[in-house]
């Protein structure tokens, strides 16, 4: 799902502006503008969100963790 957010608290590290989200300054006008931008290009943002979310699939994440653990042992 595309996201409207502010660029704080690590959000920028897991989102891609203009691909799966829009950042806003938190003002009502900023939020409305971000929502309208996403709505005008919803298919692109939606596809970007699905693609980005695959990086956080628990199977992929767990595999990476087990590889690191195996390297440490």
Secondary structure in CASP SS format (residue, H / E / C, confidence):
PFRMAT SS
TARGET T0000
AUTHOR 0000-0000-0000
METHOD secondary structure of the structure
MODEL  1
X C 1.00
X C 1.00
X E 1.00
X E 1.00
X E 1.00
X C 1.00
X C 1.00
X C 1.00
X C 1.00
X C 1.00
X H 1.00
X H 1.00
X H 1.00
X H 1.00
X C 1.00
X C 1.00
X E 1.00
X C 1.00
X C 1.00
X C 1.00
X E 1.00
X E 1.00
X E 1.00
X C 1.00
X C 1.00
X C 1.00
X C 1.00
X H 1.00
X H 1.00
X H 1.00
X H 1.00
X H 1.00
X H 1.00
X H 1.00
X H 1.00
X H 1.00
X H 1.00
X H 1.00
X H 1.00
X H 1.00
X C 1.00
X H 1.00
X H 1.00
X H 1.00
X H 1.00
X H 1.00
X H 1.00
X H 1.00
X H 1.00
X H 1.00
X H 1.00
X H 1.00
X H 1.00
X H 1.00
X H 1.00
X H 1.00
X C 1.00
X H 1.00
X H 1.00
X H 1.00
X H 1.00
X H 1.00
X H 1.00
X H 1.00
X H 1.00
X H 1.00
X H 1.00
X H 1.00
X H 1.00
X H 1.00
X H 1.00
X H 1.00
X C 1.00
END
